[in-house]
Amino acid sequence: MVLDLHTHTTASDGTLKPMELVEKAKLIGLEVLAITDHDTVTGFHQIDDTVYKDPKLLLIRGVEISAEYPTDSLHILGYNFENSEKVEKVLNDLIEYRNKRNELILEKMNQHGFKVTMEELKKVAKGKAIGRPHFARLMVEKGYVQSMDEAFQKYLKDGGLFFVEKKRLKPEEAIELIKESGGIAILAHPYQALHDGKPYPITQDIETLEDLIKYLVSKGLDGVEAYYSTHLPGQVEELLRIAEKYNLVVTAGSDFHGDNRPNIKLGMNVPYRHVGKFLSKLF
């Protein structure tokens, strides 16, 4: 089955507008597409209602909530929530705080000779939820660094010269928000929660990962993103094992961001037997 349950648009830090992403999904033959922008659901206001009636593409409303965690990479995906107004209100409050954080980052940059403005940042972001990738891209465009990776490693990573902590929900609060809104809560890219996106051996920290998932299940977690663009076969197998053990649904997502992550392509081909349980919960 060809689908993608983890994608981003210009509403957060992707480079395609919501309708552009939908059209791309249709073009490459996706059967199911979920838009899961970071900490915002505003992108769905830009979706034509006729899209939801298209028999060839099932479009799912989603979100990726950044949760408070030591590695800064524990994200909870929410799907198919009925009360989107409640989700939007909570996330908009977080975005308001993030806007204040953005001003502090800009202030730090200018203090160190990086002459940038909020107007330039908004032009790069194109959407409402401005994040660190937008700062990185602006730094590249202005010639302060050679790449977005350099911008993060030198200046924007946790503890970096321009880093400012952002307000987040606790993992259990993110799950509770999704579940109380009638949605399905999924742990995104589980291994990154342990390693902040850095490389690691396949067998490393399996027990720690299972303990984390077991705890989140006790708080209402519905499933795990077993299929992910950087997961190796052994990692997928471990997550499928954990999912079966705790009766969790399984999802598959690329984490597509368009040109912001050009090495990640839209769409994944996965066995229906693994994602069918999740899809059945949508109806």
Secondary structure, 3 states (H helix, E strand, C coil): CEEEEEECCCCCCCCCCHHHHHHHHHHCCCCEEEECCECCCHHHHHCCHHHHHCCCCEEEEEEEEEECCCCCCEEEEEECCCCHHHHHHHHHHHHHHHHHHHHHHHHHHHHCCCCCCHHHHHHHHCCCCCCHHHHHHHHHHCCCCCCHHHHHHHHHCCCCCCCCCCCCECHHHHHHHHHHCCCEEEECCHHHHHHCCCCCCCCCCHHHHHHHHHHHHHCCCCEEEEEECCCCHHHHHHHHHHHHHCCCEEEEECCECHHHCCCCCCCEECCHHHHHHHHHCCC
